[in-house]
Amino acid sequence: MESESLSEQETREPEEGVHVTQLVTGENMNAQHFRFDAGATAMEHSHPHEQIVYIMEGTFTIILDGEPFEFEAGDSYVIPGGVPHASENNTDEPVSGLDIFSPARDGTPWD
């Protein structure tokens, strides 16, 4: 069994104010923790992986096909693989959450 602690993992900042920490990786999926500082934005990107997101704190905006969707702490949602999306924290408070990807992602946070 594989186990990882958030405090023991390297955190990357692929875009200003966007912090991503890869957690445990299994054979078919992996998990990462994310934190967006107030006002931080992740550029539009896509990947072949299905992505399940759980918002742990704050209010978060996801943009799919130009349409914004707002989520709050306790909300979860799915982004199908191959769908372009962007993320924004339009508030004065940080946002954090958990991403689950299937199949498992390799490389940098935006691969």
Contact map, one row per residue, 1 for C-alpha under 8 A:
111000000000000000000000000000000000000000000000000000000000000000000000000000000000000000000000000000000000000
111100000000000000000001010000000000000000000000000000000000000000000000000000000000000000000000000000000000000
111110000000000000000001000000000000000000000000000000000000000000000000000000000000000000000000000000000000000
011111011000000000000011000000000000000000000000000000000000000000000000000000000000000000000000000000000000000
001111111000000000000010000000000000000000000000000000000000000000000000000000000000000000000000000000000000000
000111111000000000001010000000001000000000000000000000000000000000000000000000000000000000000000000000000000000
000011111000000000000000000000000000000000000000000000000000000000000000000000000000000000000000000000000000000
000111111100000000000000000000000000000000000000000000000000000000000000000000000000000000000000000000000000000
000111111110000000001110000000000000000000000000000000000000000000000000000000000000000000000000000000000000000
000000011111000000001100000000000000000000000000000000000000000000000000000000000000000000000000000000000000000
000000001111100000111100000000000000000000000000000000000000000000000000000000000000000000000000000000000000000
000000000111110000111000000000000000000000000000000000000000000000000000000000000000000000000000000000000000100
000000000011111111110000000000000000000000000000000000000000000000000000000000000000000000000000000000000000000
000000000001111101110000000000000000000000000000000000000000000000000000000000000000000000000000000000000000110
000000000000111111100000000000000000000011000000000000000000000000000000000000000000000000000000000000000000000
000000000000111111000000000000000000000110000000000000000000000000000000000000000000000000000000000000000000000
000000000000101111100000000000000001111110000000000000000000000000000000000000000000000000000000000000000000000
000000000000111111110000000000000111100111000000000000000000000000000000000000000000000000000000000000000000000
000000000011111011111000000000000111000000000000000000000000000000000000000000000000000000000000000000000000000
000000000011110001111100000000011110000000000000000000000000000000000000000000000000000000000000000000000000100
000001001111000000111110000000011100000000000000000000000000000000000000000000000000000000000000000000000000000
000000001110000000011111000000111000000000000000000000000000000000000000000000000000000000000000000000000000000
000111001000000000001111100001111000000000000000000000000000000000000000000000000000000000000000000000000000000
011100000000000000000111110001110000000000000000000000000000000000000000000000000000000000000000000000000000000
000000000000000000000011111011100000000000000000000000000000000000000000000000000000000000000000000000010000000
010000000000000000000001111111000000000000000000000000000000000000000000000000000000000000000000000000010000000
000000000000000000000000111110000000000000000000000000000000000000000000000000000000000000000000000000010000000
000000000000000000000000011111000000000000000000000000000000000000000000000000000000000000000000000001110000000
000000000000000000000000111111100000000000000000000000000000000000000000000000000000000000000000000111111000000
000000000000000000000011110111110000000000000000000000000000000000000000000000000000000000000000000111111000000
000000000000000000000111100011111000000000000000000000000000000000000000000000000000000000000000011110000000000
000000000000000000011111000001111100000000000000000000000000000000000000000000000000000000000000011100000000000
000001000000000000011110000000111110000000000000000000000000000000000000000000000000000000000001111000000000000
000000000000000001111000000000011111000000000000000000000000000000000000000000000000000000000001111000000000000
000000000000000001110000000000001111100000000000000000000000000000000000000000000000000000000111100000000000000
000000000000000011100000000000000111111110000000000000000000000000000000000000000000000110000111000000000000000
000000000000000011000000000000000011111100000000000000000000000000000000000000000000000010001110000000000000000
000000000000000010000000000000000001111100000000000000000000000000000000000000000000000011111110000000000000000
000000000000000010000000000000000001111110000000000000000000000000000000000000000000000111110000000000000000000
000000000000000111000000000000000001111111000000000000000000000000000000000000000000000111000000000000000000000
000000000000001111000000000000000001001111100000000000000000000000000000000000000000011110000000000000000000000
000000000000001001000000000000000000000111110000000000000000000000000000000000000000011100000000000000000000000
000000000000000000000000000000000000000011111000000000000000000000000000000000000000111000000000000000000000000
000000000000000000000000000000000000000001111100000000000000000000000000000000000001111000000000000000000000000
000000000000000000000000000000000000000000111110000000000000000000000000000000000001110000000000000000000000010
000000000000000000000000000000000000000000011111000000000000000000000000000000001111100000000000000000000000000
000000000000000000000000000000000000000000001111100000000000000000000000000000001111000000000000000000000000011
000000000000000000000000000000000000000000000111110000000000000000000000000000001100000000000000000000000000000
000000000000000000000000000000000000000000000011111000000000000000000000000000011100000000000000000011111000000
000000000000000000000000000000000000000000000001111100000000000000000000000001111100000000000000000011100000000
000000000000000000000000000000000000000000000000111110000000000000000000000001111000000000000000001111000000000
000000000000000000000000000000000000000000000000011111000000000000000000000111100000000000000000001110000000000
000000000000000000000000000000000000000000000000001111100000000000000000000111000000000000000000111100000000000
000000000000000000000000000000000000000000000000000111110000000000000000111110000000000000000000111000000000000
000000000000000000000000000000000000000000000000000011111111000000000011111100000000000000000011110000000000000
000000000000000000000000000000000000000000000000000001111100000000000000110000000000000000000011110000000000000
000000000000000000000000000000000000000000000000000000111110000000000001110000000000000000000111100000000000000
000000000000000000000000000000000000000000000000000000111111000000000001100000000000000000001111000000000000000
000000000000000000000000000000000000000000000000000000101111100000000111100000000000000011100010000000000000000
000000000000000000000000000000000000000000000000000000100111110000000111000000000000001111000010000000000000000
000000000000000000000000000000000000000000000000000000000011111000011110000000000000001111000000000000000000000
000000000000000000000000000000000000000000000000000000000001111100011110000000000000111100000000000000000000000
000000000000000000000000000000000000000000000000000000000000111111111000000000000000111000000000000000000000000
000000000000000000000000000000000000000000000000000000000000011111111000000000000011110000000000000000000000000
000000000000000000000000000000000000000000000000000000000000001111100000000000000001100000000000000000000000000
000000000000000000000000000000000000000000000000000000000000001111110000000000000000000000000000000000000000000
000000000000000000000000000000000000000000000000000000000000001111111000000000000000000000000000000000000000000
000000000000000000000000000000000000000000000000000000000000111101111100000000000000000000000000000000000000000
000000000000000000000000000000000000000000000000000000000000111100111110000000000000000000000000000000000000000
000000000000000000000000000000000000000000000000000000000011110000011111000000000000000000000000000000000000000
000000000000000000000000000000000000000000000000000000100011110000001111101100000000000000000000000000000000000
000000000000000000000000000000000000000000000000000000101111000000000111111000000000000000000000000000000000000
000000000000000000000000000000000000000000000000000001111110000000000011111000000000000000000000000000000000000
000000000000000000000000000000000000000000000000000001111000000000000001111100000000000000000000000000000000000
000000000000000000000000000000000000000000000000000001100000000000000011111110000000000000000000000000000000000
000000000000000000000000000000000000000000000000000111100000000000000010011111000000000000000000000000000000000
000000000000000000000000000000000000000000000000000111000000000000000000001111100000000000000000000000000000000
000000000000000000000000000000000000000000000000011110000000000000000000000111110000000000000000000000000000000
000000000000000000000000000000000000000000000000011100000000000000000000000011111010000000000000000000000000000
000000000000000000000000000000000000000000000000111000000000000000000000000001111110000000000000000000000000000
000000000000000000000000000000000000000000000111111000000000000000000000000000111110000000000000000000000000000
000000000000000000000000000000000000000000000111110000000000000000000000000000011111000000000000000000000000000
000000000000000000000000000000000000000000000110000000000000000100000000000000111111100000000000000000000000000
000000000000000000000000000000000000000000011110000000000000000110000000000000000111110000000000000000000000000
000000000000000000000000000000000000000000111100000000000000011110000000000000000011111000000000000000000000000
000000000000000000000000000000000000000011111000000000000000011100000000000000000001111100000000000000000000000
000000000000000000000000000000000000000011110000000000000001111000000000000000000000111110000000000000000000000
000000000000000000000000000000000001001111000000000000000001110000000000000000000000011111000000000000000000000
000000000000000000000000000000000001111110000000000000000011100000000000000000000000001111100110000000000000000
000000000000000000000000000000000000011100000000000000000011100000000000000000000000000111110000000000000000000
000000000000000000000000000000000000011000000000000000000010000000000000000000000000000011111100000000000000000
000000000000000000000000000000000000011000000000000000000000000000000000000000000000000001111100000000000000000
000000000000000000000000000000000000110000000000000000000100000000000000000000000000000000111110000000000000000
000000000000000000000000000000000011110000000000000000001100000000000000000000000000000010111111000000000000000
000000000000000000000000000000000011110000000000000000111111000000000000000000000000000010001111100000000000000
000000000000000000000000000000001111000000000000000000111100000000000000000000000000000000000111110000000000000
000000000000000000000000000000001110000000000000000011111000000000000000000000000000000000000011111000000000000
000000000000000000000000000000111100000000000000000011110000000000000000000000000000000000000001111100000000000
000000000000000000000000000000111100000000000000001111000000000000000000000000000000000000000000111110000000000
000000000000000000000000000011110000000000000000001110000000000000000000000000000000000000000000011111000000000
000000000000000000000000000011100000000000000000111100000000000000000000000000000000000000000000001111111000000
000000000000000000000000000111000000000000000000111000000000000000000000000000000000000000000000000111111000000
000000000000000000000000000111000000000000000000110000000000000000000000000000000000000000000000000011111000000
000000000000000000000000111111000000000000000000100000000000000000000000000000000000000000000000000011111100000
000000000000000000000000000011000000000000000000100000000000000000000000000000000000000000000000000011111110001
000000000000000000000000000000000000000000000000000000000000000000000000000000000000000000000000000000011111001
000000000000000000000000000000000000000000000000000000000000000000000000000000000000000000000000000000001111101
000000000000000000000000000000000000000000000000000000000000000000000000000000000000000000000000000000000111111
000000000001010000010000000000000000000000000000000000000000000000000000000000000000000000000000000000000011111
000000000000010000000000000000000000000000001010000000000000000000000000000000000000000000000000000000000001111
000000000000000000000000000000000000000000000010000000000000000000000000000000000000000000000000000000001111111
